[in-house]
């Protein structure tokens, strides 16, 4: 669909200023990672997992095993597992720390063909309904509901390459006949090339020739009597919608046109097949599945994916699910990364592939004791996966599966004399690499119970989790347990289950281990492999090291990005907890740390502090291609699929600490002022592999720009120009696709009046659905995914630089920068509403003041974060403030808004009462005896402890009133609480007691010495998990604050031990000379406000 052209619009309050396009801009865009990335996946085959109902074992079919397919004594037949059973075991799956359940296809299958059954799901006859052996449609829907209720996603395994074997050929011959011998012919007998007319969603579907069963194919397809309507939807029963060439030899053209071991191979070039499958699987998206694993992807023509993947993506986005993931099975025995990556870059717009090359590399290093250098070389090829909208972090990684064989089987094959303990260590080592390396790890069902699959791959790797009856499975021994295949295998105490659960929880807790950059760290030891993971937002280094030696303890210096003297604390050790005991690491003058690992041990450390800001910007040179180069683009054909060759675009970066991103863009001479994104690489070597877009004009001059961003404020760029692409017969990109293009350039500069509306609108065209993403200061603005970006009331926060990305199936274009400046408003427009004697069921009445920011009344649709501040009488008015000195929180907020540090917030000032000490006391942290002693010591009024009642007043009465009466953002991430002294204690206590209500606490001059730090010990046991909350702590050095420093140090230790990241999750500030007074707090109130309200 072509979008209408729109102009750049601004409201009447916005002044458009003239500006010029910069001639050599730096273009830095964050690494584009799919929003569904970062998962940990559990793969199960429903028939072999759990039997929830024996009533469906035979699929409700009459007859014996050759009719029903059910025979639990033979490994090639149905064994009785179903989705009712899988639903009952969701807690078991969740306990592993997994976030996704991927099941093999649930569709109704041919029950028996070619001497075995369709238990695996890949012989579908009905793509819209569940196989009755596996349950009912409603039972599948309940499986989805129950998985989602536990926070688990569900990936559906789909098949478009083939159906069950229904079609026969006249003459009963099935040897493959190639196109040279018998080309396809239209119904009129005219030969045609199916690749030339293949439908890709952009070309004319009516141009595809009409077909005839009798004369269009090498073989005449026939359907046995009674089978004419065996497939669903009905269009699948049309025999002209199949290739009809005979059985594939899995080489050359037959890999995509031949029947897969007799299975009916669909004519996926045909528009009816393309649209038919888009319709079919759009229904499954509507049913609520969260992603597709695509079977036999490499056996389907490229044009099919060019139509199918974008259509499913658009369907999911229309349903509000941009994190819907599509990844393909691309089997490749030699681990050709350049080939595997073709299915998620360039001409095939899938999101990711199953990384079988990873499985091979892990086997070589772990199971076969290969060198670390060889493994490093494998990971150096990750850049092949980087393009304008994807990268290697979405790759689905594995050690083994039900096709290639289990990890335990490889270990036994490669280590025939290994002891059971050594095999267990090898299992742990392999899974450590799986879980801690880049990509999304897949745990094959049963591996957590020590399954081996001794017979090898395919059927032998598909054991039952329930007690097996088939001799091959029943008599199988399992690793690390005394159970055998004859036993139930849902043992949460199995050492592998517990170990994998720890790894799964580790990934959940640390973003860097899910999607952080992976930086290789070579060492002098051939058997020691190491790398760092660093999340671009957190900027904290995690260091992982693995020793694959069976007998040698290895010690090596491992380079890091740490400054001299920095410490990395141990986070995970593969040894049993009683044996683990790695010490913290300290970086030497060169940033290296010395690591010692026992045989087959691996360990993980985490830096105690974020990376410091480098003193200077890194330097960058764009070394390939060279200025004025003419780039030749050829092609290569692999198993019937044609791919254009890709050119390396490479930059070299020097200086800095090795942590940076490099964004690669190009500009066309015909499109000045806009930049086509080639990809952003997050680790050296910095490069992308590029294929020209389909709409590149012959001979057009190109300029390539590489921009390095150290993520800490330093940016540098380099460019080469005068580049052209040599004429070629190869098809670039997606045939007929037009890359997104800005039809009107954004202005270089604009101005907006403080408090008025800022509106930026992009105008673009291009093929298919256009997607937008706005950036502020080079970072994505969450939720800003439309052609128009609007700020209802602009503040200093908004006076900065903006860009917009426009994306479609063919590419992504980046606009030039728009610099927004702020003009002063005539008046602030802020005001305070006073609610006297606000009553409560829990505590005494008190006054409540509500400060509303500028523009509040003028923008009724705008929502604001809220800060609930204790001792509200001291916030605004000298007449009510202690000593006549208010905090002046309102003036502080205005300063922050003018400076652009926040867009403003509602401040709720909650006055104290005579029971202040009792109400601000963290009640659960102080025993009744301790409280009585404190009251006596300080001669306080004997009010009973009321801290819990006070928080109930806030949470159950005041907050609902504020959210109902004012334009608030009520979510946790927009709700904070703040106070001083005892008010600091109750603020921290509030976040711990109500972590789903409060996202931040401002604890100013916190009275930690209370009861000699009794609250600190309680805090250590009750802090919420890190990542979703912020704590601000500070103290002075005079008067009462003079004794606070040692207690605050204890609190800082508690925060680090709990996994909180200093600078992101919490900060502590000391103010020499500051007293315990409103005067001192007034001088620094800007700091906690800006930290709590930071985006």
N, C-alpha and C positions, 0 to 999 in steps of 0.2 A: 504494500500500500504506500503510495506517495503522499507525504504529509504536505498540507498547504503551507505556503511561505508566510512567515510572520515577521514583523519588524521588531527591533529592540524597543521595548516600551519602558517608560518610567512614569511614575505618578507626577502630578503637578508640583509636588514638593521637591522633585529631583531635577537638578540642573545638569544638562549634558554639556560637557566640555570637550573642546577639540583635542585630538591626540594623534600621534603618529605611531604606526606599527614599528616595533623595534626590529632592527635589521639582524641582530645576532642574539636572540633571546636564549636564556637558559630555560629548558622545559623539563621540570621535575614532576613526575606523577608517581604516587605510591604504587608499589607492586600490586597488580590487579589479581587478587585471589578470589576464587568463586566463594560466594557467601555460604555455600554448603560444605566448604572444606573444613578440615580439622576433626573429622569423625574417627571413631574407633569401631570397627565393624565385626560383627559375629555372623559367620556364614553357616547356614544350616540347610539340610535337605529334609523337608517335612516328613517324608515317608520313613526316614531313618532316625528321626529325632525323638518323638514321644507319641505314644498311642493313647489318645484321650477317649476314644470310643471304638470298641471292637465291632460295632454295628456296621461301620462303613469299610471294614477291611477288604471286602470283595468288591467295593464300588457298587453294591446293590445289583451286581450282574449274576445271572444264573450260570451254572456249570462249574467246571473244575479250574485249576490254575491256568490252563491254556485258553480259557475263556475269560476269566476274571482278572488274570495277572497276579493274583495273590498267592504267594507261596513263601512263607518266611524261612523255609529251609534252603532256598536257593538265592544266591546273592544277586541274581539278575531279575528278581521279581519284587512285587510290592511286599512290604513287611508289616504294614499296619499303622505307621505313624500318620498324624493328621494335624490340622491347625487347632483343633480343640486341645490336643496334647501340647502343642507349641505354646498356646496361650497359658496353659497351666505352668509352664516352665519359664515364663518371662522374668520372674524374680531371680531365677538362677542365672539367666543371661545378664540381667542388670547388675547382678552382684560381681560380675567380671569387670565392671567399669566401662563396658561397651556403651556406645551411643546409638548404634544402628544395628538392626537385624536385617540381614539380606537372606532371602529365601530363594531356592531354585524355583522354576516356574510352577505356578499353582493351577494352570489351565487344564481343562479336560483333555486327556491324552488317549491315543490309541492304546487300549489296555495291553495288547500283546502283538508283537510283530518281530519277524526274523529271529525267533527263538528266545526272546526276552521281553520284559514288560516296560511300560512307560513310567515307572516309579519316579524317575528323575525329573520328569516334566518337560522334556525337550521334544516330544512327539505330539504336538498339540493338534487337536481337531476342532476345539471350541475355544476361541481366544477371549470370550466374554464371560465364561462361567468356570467355576471351580471344578477340578477333577473330583468326582464323588468319592474316590478312595481317600481324599484328603479332607472331606467335609462338605459343608454347604456354603453358599455365598454369604449367608448371614453369619456363619461361624468365622469366615474370613474377615468380615466387617468387624466382628467382635475382637478378633486378633489385632486388627488395626487400632481399635478404640483402646484396648488394654495396653498395647505398646505405647501409644501416644500418652496415655494417662501416666505412664512411668517415665516420660521424657525420652522414650526411644523412638527413633525414626525407623521406617520400614522401606527397604529397597526391594523392588520387584524385578526379578529376572525375566527378561522378555526375549522373544525370538521373532525375527522377521525374515530370516534367510530361508526357512523351510517350514513345512507342516509335517504331520505324520505321513507315512507311506501309504497312500490310497491309490494314486494314479499308477497304472501299468502302461506298458508300451506294446503296441500291436507287434506281434512276432515274438514277444517275450524275450527281447534282447536289450541289454542295458549298458553295453560298452560305450564309453564316451565318444561322441562324434564331434570333431572340432569345427570351427566356423569356416576354415579354409575349405573343408570338404563339403560342408552343408551350411551356407549362410542362412540367417533368418530371412523369411520372405513375408511380405504382406499378403493379405487375403487374395490379392490379384496376381500373386506370384513374383512381384518385384523384390529383389534382394535389398536388404537394408542393414546398416550397422547400428546395433542397439545402443552403442555408446554415444553415437551422434544425436540420437533422438531421446536419450534417457531424460526423464522428467526430474528437474531439480527444484521445483517450486517457483522458478522464475521464467522458464521458457513456456512455450505454447503447448498445453497438453493435447490439443486437437491435432498436432503435427505427428503424433505417434501413429504408425500405420495400423489399420484394422487387421486383425489376425484371424486365421482359420486353423482349426484343429487338424484338418486334413492336409494342408500344404505349407504351413508356416514353420514347421519344426523338423529337425532331423528324424525324430520318432513321432509317430502318431499316438497321442495320449488317449487312453481309454480308462473308463472307471468300471470296476466290477459291478454287476447287478446288485442293487440294494445299497450301494455306497454313494449314489449320486448326490445325496443331500447330507452327507456325513459331517461336513465342516460348517463352522459358524464363525463370522457372518457368512451369508449366503454367497457373496461374491467369490469366496475362496473355492467354491465348487466349479468355477469356470476354468476348464483345463487349459485355456489359452493364456492364462495368467501365470504359467509356469515355464521354466526354461526348456524342459523336455529334450535334453541332450544326452542323457545317460549318466552313469555314476562318475563322480569326480575322481580324478587321480590325485587331487590336491596339489597339482602343479600347473603353472601357466594359467590359461584362461579357464580351465575346468575348475579351478579353485573358487571362482565366483559364478560360473554358469552350470556346473555339474551338480548332480544329486548327491547330497551328503550321506553316503552309505545307504542309498536307496530312498532317502527322505525326499519328499516332493519339493523341489527347489523353485522358489517363487521368482517370477519375472519382475524383479524389483526396479527395473528400468521403466516399467509401465506406469503411467499416471494413475490408473485405477488401483494398482497395488499400493502406490505411495500414499494416495489420499485415504485409501481404505485403512492402512495401518495407522495413519495419523488419527483417524476417527476412533479406531479401536483403542489405542493406548491413551488418547485424550480422556476416554471414559475412566480408565484406571487412575489417571491423575485426579479426576473429579472424585473418585472413590476415596482418595486420601493417601495414596502411597507417596513417599517422599523422594523417590529417585528410581532410575532404571539402570540395571546392569544389562547390557546388550550382548546377547550371545552371538558368537560367530560373526563379529562385526567385519572382519577382514574378508569374509566371503560374500559381502554385499557391495554392489557398485557404489562409487563415490557420490554420484548424483542423488541417490536415495537419501543419504545422510544430509546433503545440502538442503533438502526439503524437510526431512523429518525432524532433525534436531532443533532447528529454529522454531518450527511449529510447536513442538512440545514445550520448548522454553517459553514461548509466548503464551501458551495455555497456562502454564504454571504461574507465570508472572501476573497474568490476568486474574488468577485466583489468590493473589497476594502471597505467593510462595517463590520468591526469587532464589531461594536456596535449594530448589529442586535440582538434583544432580543426575547427569546422564554420563555413564562411563562404559566403555566397550571392552569386550574380551577380544584381544588381539594376540593370538598364540604365535610365538616366534621362538623357535628352539635355540637360535644362535644369539639371542639377546641384542638384536640390531636396534639400538635406541633411536637412531635417525628414522627408521621405518616405523617403530611403535609410536613415536611422537607425531607422525603424520595424521593420526586419527583424532587429534585434538588441536591441531594447528593448521594453518594454511587453508587447504581446500576442503577439509572436513571439520565442521564446527561442533563436534562433541565436546563435552567438558573435560574428559579425562579418559585414560585407558587403564586396564589392569596391567600392572608393571611386572610382567613375567621376566624381564631382564633383571629386575631386582632379585627375584627368587634365585636365578642362576648365579648372580654375584654373591649372594649370601651363602649359597651352598659352597661355592669355591673357597670363600674366606673362612667360614666357620666349620663346615663339615669336612672339607678337604684341606684345611690348614693352609690356604693360600696367603699371599702377601698382602699387607696393608696397602702397598703401592698399587697393586692391581685393583683393589677395592676403591681407592681414591680415584683411579683412572675412570672407573665406572661412574662415580658420582660427578666427575668433571663433565660428563655428557648430559647432565641435567638441563643445560641451557637449550637443548633441542626442544624442550617442552614449553619454552617461554615464547609467548606471542602477545598480541594486543589485549587479550582477555583471559589468559590462563597461564599456568606455570606448573612446575613439578609438584607443588604442594597439594594438588588435587589428585595426584596419581594414587591409584589403589594398589598398595603393596602387599605382598604375601610371601610366605616361605614354601607353601605347598597347598594343594587343594584336591578336590575329588576327581580332577582330570589328570594332573601331572603326578600325583602321589603326595603322601603326607611327609612332613618334615622328619618325623621319627623314622620313616622308611629310608630316607636319604642318609640319615645318620647311621643306621645299621648297615647300609650298603657300603658307605665310605669308611666306616670304622668297625670292621668285623670283630676285632679283638677287644673292643672297648668294654669296660665294666659298666654296670648299671649306674653307678655314681657318675662316671665320666659322661655317659649318655645324657643323664639328667642335667649336668653342667652345660653340655652342648645345646640341649633344648633351651636352657635359660639364656645362654649367650646369643643364640639366634633370635630369640624373641626380644631380647634387649635391643638388638639392632633394629628389629622390626618396629618396635614401639617408639624408639627414641630418634630414629632417622626421619628425614622428610617424607611426606606422603601420608596416606591414610591406611593404617594397618588392618589386615583381615585376619581374624582368628578362625581357623577352620574347625567347625564343631568337632568335639572329641579330642582335639589336641590338648585341651586343658585337663583331660583325663588320661593322658599318656597313650592314646591310640597310635598305632604304628602303621597299619595297612600293609602287613608283611608281604602280601601278594603283589604289591606294586601300585600301578595307577588305575584310573577309571573305576571299575566295579569294586576292586579290592580296597579302595580308599573311601568306601561309602558304608562303613560299619554302622551298626545300630547303637544308639545311646541306651536304649532299653536292653534287656537281656536277649541276646541273639540266639537264634535257633539254627542258622546256617552254619555248617561245620567250619568253614573258613573263618568265620567271625567268632563263633562260639568258643573255639579252642585258642583264640589269639591271646597272647600275653600283652599286658600293658606296662608302660614305663612308670616307675616310681610308685607302684602300688601292688598289692597282692591280688587285686581283683582281676578277672579275666573277662573276655567277651561274653561269657555266660551270665555275667552279673549286670545289674543296673549300674549305670555309669554317671549318675548325677551326684557326684560326691564333692560338696563344697570344701571339704577338708583335704582334698588331694593337693599335694604340694605345688603342682603346676597351676591348679585353679587359683590357689592363694597367691602365687607369684604373679600370674597374669593379672589378677585383680589389683595387686599393688601397682603394676605398670599402668593399668587402665586408669586408676585413680590419679596417678601421677600426671598423665596426659590431661586429664580433666582439670587438674588444679593449676597447670602452668601453660599459658598460651604459647610460650616459646617452643614447647615440645610438640604442639599441634601444628602451628603454621609459621614458626619463626624461621629466619634465615639459617641455613646450615653451612657453616664455614669449616672447611677441612683443615686439620691441624697435623701436618706430617711430622713424624718422629724418626729417630735413627734406628728404631727397632722394627724389623720386618713384620713381626707378629703383633704389633701394637697399633691399633687403628683408633684415631681420635678426631673429634669434631666439636664445634661449638654450635649452640642454638641461641638465637637472639631475636626476641620479638621487637618489632620496630617501634612500638609504643612504649614498652617497658624499658627497653635498652639495658637489660640485665643479662649478663653472659652466663650460660649454662655450659659446662664442659663435660663431655662423655668420653670415656676411654675403655677399650676392649682388648683383652689379651687372648689370642686364639691358640697359644702354646699349650700343649697337653701336659708339659712337665716343667717349664721354666717360669720362674717369677721374673717379670720384666720391670725395669726401671728406666724411665726416659724423661727428658725435658720436653714439655709440650708447650708450644707457643700459644699465647692468648692475646686478647686485646686489652688486657688489664694494665694499669699503671704500676710502677714499681711499688711494692709493699701492699698491694691490694690483696684481699683474702677471698677465697672461695670456700664456702662451707659444704660439707658432705650432705647430699640429698637422697641418694639411693645407692645401695650396694647389693650386688647379686648374691653375695654369700648369705647364709642364714643369719637372722638377726643376732643370734648369740655369738656368731663368729665375726660379724661385721664390726668395723671400728676404724674406718678411714679418718685421718686427721684433716683439718682444714688445710688448704693449699695457700701458699703465699707467693705472689709474683716476684721474680727477681728484677734486676735493673733493666732487662730486656723484655719484661712482660711474660717470661716463661715460668711454668710451674713444674715441679719435679713430682712425678707420679710413679707409684709402685703398685703393681697388680699381680696377684697370685695366678697360677695357671687357670685358664678359662674363666677368669673373673672379669666383670665389668663394673664400673662405678660412674656416678654422676655427681657433679658439684655445681653449686650456684653461687655467683658472686654476691658479696654482702652489700654492694652498692651499685647503682647504675653506672654506666660508662661515663667518664668525665667528658666535658666539652674539649675537643682538641684545640690547641693554641692557634692553629692555622687551618685554612681550607685545604683539602686534598687537591692534587693536580691531576688533570686528565688529558689524554691524547687519543684521538680517534685514529686508529692505525689501519683499519680495513673497513671499507675499501680506501684506496688512495685518491687524492684529488684528480678529477677528470677521468676516472676509470670508466671503461665500458664493460658492463657486467653481462656475461653470458649465462643464460638460463637454459639448461637442457631438461631432460626428463628421464625417469627410469620406471620400468614396468615390473611389478612384483605380483605374481600370481593373478594376473588379469587386471590389476588396478594400476593406473598410470598416475605417477606423481611428478610434478616439476621439481627440479633440483633447487636447493636453497643456498643462498649466499651468506657467508659469515659476515656479520657486522660487529666489529670488535673494538673495544676501548681498553686502554691501559691506564690504571690509576696508581698514583704514587703519593706518599705522604699519608698522614692520618694513622689510624690504628687498625685498619683493615675492615672496619664496619662501615658500610655505605651501600647505597643503591645507585644504579646507573640507569637512567631512562634514555631509550633510543627512539628518536622520531625522524621522520623525513618531511621535507616540504617539496611540493611540485611547483615548477615555475608558473603553472597555470592557476595555482591556488595560493597566492601569497597570504601570509598572515595566519595560516592555519597549519597544524602539525599533525601528521598521521602517526599514531602511536604504533611502534613496532614491538614494544615490550619493555618491562623494567626488570633488571636482573639484580638480585640481592646478595650475590657473593661472587668473588673472583673465581675463574676468569670472567670478565664482564663482556657478554656478547649475546646476540640473538642470531637466529638463522632465518633469513628472510626470503620470501617469494613475492614477486611483484603482484599487485592487485590486478584483477581482470580488466579494469577500466583505465589502466595506465596508457596514455597516448604514446604512439611510437616516437622515439627520439626525444621524449620530454626530459628536460633538465631537472635533476634531483639534487637536493642538498640533505645530507645526513647530519644530525646533531646528537651528541651524547652529553648528558648532564649528570654529574655526580653530586649526590646529596649525602652528607655524613649523618643526617637525621638529627643533628645538633646545631643547626644554624648556618652551616657552611655549604655553599653550592658553587660549582664551577662547570663550565661547558666548553666543548670543542666541536668543530664542524669540519666537514669536507664537502666541496661542491663540484659542480660541473659533471655530475655522474649521469650516465645514460645506461639504458638496458638494450643490449644488442637484439636485433630482430631474431625471432625464434619461432619454430613450428609448435613449440610446447604451449599448452593451455595454462596460462597463469590463473591462479586464484579460482574463484567460483564463476563458471561461465554465466555471463549475462548480469553479474552482480555489479552494482554501483556502490562504491565505498561512500560512507557518510561525508557530506560536504556542508560547510557553513555557507548558506546563501547570503547572509549579511554578517559582516564582521562585527564583533563587539567593540565598542569604543575603548580607547586606551584609558580615558579618565572620566569619571562622573563624580558629582557631589550630591549629598543629601542632607537635609536639615535634621538636626538632632531630634529624635522622637517621632519623625515622620516615616512614611513607607518607602522602602527601597525595593524596586522590582527590576530584575534582570531577566530578559527573555532571549532565548537562542532561536535562530531560524536555520533550519537544516533540511536537506533532502538526502535520499539514498534508497537502496533496495530494502524491501521488507519493513519490519517493525524497527523503529528507531528508539533507542534507550538513552536516557540522559543521566549525567551525574555531575553535580557542581562541586568545585573545590574552593576552599578558603585557605590562603597561604600554603597552597600545595598539598593540602590534606582534604580527604573526602568529607563532605558535610552530610552527616547521617540524615536520611530521609529526603534529601534534596535531589530527587530523581525524576523531575519533570522538566519540560522545556522552559518553564518559568520558575525562577527562584525569588521568593518574597520574604522580606523582613518587615513585619508590621510596624515596628517603631525602631528606627536605627539608633545605635549608640556608638560610642568609640570602639566598641568591640567589632563593629561591622566596617569600620574604616580601615580597609586593608585590600589585599589583592585577591581577585577571583578569576577562575577559569571554568569552562564547562567541557565535559567529554560527551561526545555523541557516538553511540555504538550501534552497529548492526552486524549481520552475519559475515560481512566482508571486511570489516575493519573498525577502527576507532579514530576519530579526529579530536584533537585538542585545540581549543580556541587560544587566541592570544590573551594576555593578561588584561584585566580590567581593574584599574586602581580607583577605589572608592574613598573619597574624603568626606569629612563631616563638617557641616556648617553649624554654628551655634544657634540654639533656639532662643526665642524671646523670653521665655520663662520655663522653669523646670516642670511645672504641672504635677509635682508630687504632693501627696497629702497623707494625713494620719486620721484614721477613724478610731474613736475611743469607745470601748464597751465596758461600762462601769459595773462592778460587782457581778461579774459573770459567775453564775452559780454552777455547782457540781454535786453529783451524788457521792463523790469520793473524797473531796477535800473542801476546805473552806472557800467561800466566794473570794474573788480577786478581780482587779481591773485587768483588762487586756487591751493593748494598743496594736493597731494594724497599720503599718506604713505601706503605702502604695506608690510604685515608681512612676516616673514621668511617662505620659502616654497611656496610662492605665485606662482612663475613661474614654479616650479617643479610639481605642482599639479593643472593642468588646470581644473579638474572637481570639485575642492573644492570651496565652496561658503562661504562668510564671512559676518558677521554683519558689519554695517557701523555706525560711529559716525561723525556727522557733527559739527565741532567746529568753533565757531566764533573767530574773531581776529586771523586768521590763521597765520599771520606774526609773532606771538609771540610763536608759538608752537615748532619749531624745530631748527632754525638757530639764533645764537647770533647776527649775523650781521643785521638781520631784526627785532629783538625783542626789545621791549621797554626797555631802560636802558641796553641793551646788555645781558639780562637774559631771556632765553626762558623757557617755561614750560617743555621742554624736554619730550613731550608726547610720542615720539617714544621710548625713553629709559624706560619710565614708562611701556609702553606696553610690551617691552621685559622682564622686571622684572616680570610682572604679568604672562606672559607666562611661564617663567622658574619656577616660584613658583607654577604653576598649577592652578592659579586663573581664567584664561581664556585661550581659545584656540587662541586668537588673533582676531583682527578686522582691517578693513580698516579705517584710519582716514582721513577725508576730512577737510583740513584747509582752511577756507574761509576768505581771507584778508578783513580788513575793509577799508573804504573810508573816505574822509573828512565828509561825511554825517553819520558818525557812530551813533551819538545820535538819529538822525531822523530814521535811519534804525533799530536800536535795541529797539525802543520805542514800547511797546504794544499799538498799535494805538487805538483800540476800547475801551481801558480802560481809555484813557486820552482825555478829551474834547479839542476842538480847543482852547478854552480860557485858559485852564490849560497849554496846550502845549506852547502857545504864552508867557505866564508868565514864564515858565521854560526857554525858549530860552532867554528872556530878563534878567532873574535873573543870569544865568550863562554865559551871553554874548556869546552865541553860534551863529554860522553862521545860517542864517534864511532859512535853508532847510525846505520844507514842510514835514509833518509826512510821513514816508515811511515804517513803520513796516509791514503793510499788503503787500506792494509791494515787500519788501525783502523776506517775506515768500513765496510769489508766485514765486519769482526767485528760491528759494530753492526747492519748491515742483514741479513746472511745468517745470523748465529748468534744474537746476543742478542735482537733484536726477535722473531724467530720463537719463541724460548723464552718470552719474556715474554707474547706473544699466546696461546701455548698454555697457559701455566701460570696466567694471571690473567684476570680479567674485563675485557678491554680493548676499546676501540674502535680497531681497527687501521688505520682509514682515514687517509689523508694529513692530512685536516683536523683530526684528533684526535691527531696525533703531532708533537711538537716536540723540539728539542734545545737545550741551554743550557750556557753556561760563561763563565768569566772569563779575561781576558788571552789567552793562546794558546787557551784553551777557547772564547773568543768567536770566534776565527778559524776553528777547526774546526767550530763550529756553523754559521756562515754558509756555509762550504765544503760542509758536509753537505747543506744545502738546494739548493745549486747542482748538486751531483753527483747527488743523489737527489731530484729535485723531486717525484716521484710517491710518495715514502716520507714525507718530512718536510714538514709544512705551515708550520712556524714555527721561528725561531731567536732565542734570547735571547743577545745578545752584550754582555756586561758588561765595561766597561773593556777593550775589544777592543784587542789589541796591533797596531793598524794600522801603527805605525812600522817594523815588521819589514821589512828590506831597503828602507827608505825608501818604504814603501807599495806594494811590488810586488804584494801581494795585491789592492789596490784596482783596479789595472788589469785584473787577471784577472777580478775580480768584474764589472766593467763589461761584459765580453764574455760572461759566463755566467750572469747572473741569469735565473731563469725569468720567463716572461711574468707581468705583474702581474695581481692579482685572486684568486689562490688561495693566496698565501703571506703570512706576516707576519714582519717583522724588528724586533726591539727592540735599539736601540743606546744606550749611555750611556758617560759617563766623568766622572771627578772633575777636580780642578785641582791636586792636590798629589802629591808624590813622583813615581812613574813616570807617573802620569796627567797630570802637568803639561804634557807634550808631545803629548798626544793630540788636542787640539782641532782643529788645522789638518788633520789626517788625517781626522778624522770629518767635517769640512766637505766634503772631497773625496768621501767616501762618500755624503753627503747629495745632492751634485750628481749622482752616478751614479744614485742611486735616482730622482730626479726625471726625469732624462733617459730612464730605462727605463720611465717611465709609472707609477711607483708613487705612490700617493696618501698624503701625509703625514697621520698621524692614523688612517688606516684600514689601509694596507698596511705602514707602518713608522712608528716614532717614534724620535726622538733626544732624550736628556735629558742635561743637564749639571748636576753637583752641586758647587757651589763649596765648597772646603774638604775635599772627600772625597779620601781616599788610595787607593792601589792595594793594598788589604788586605781580608782576610776581614771585619774589623770594619766597614769601609765598605759592603761588599757585603751584609752581614747587615742593615744599616739600610735598604736599599732593595730587597731581594729581592722584596718584595710586588709591585713595579711590573712587572718583566718577567713574573712569573707571571700577574698579572691581565690583562696585554695578550695574552699567548699563549693564555690560556684564555677570553677574552671570547667570548660567543656571536656 
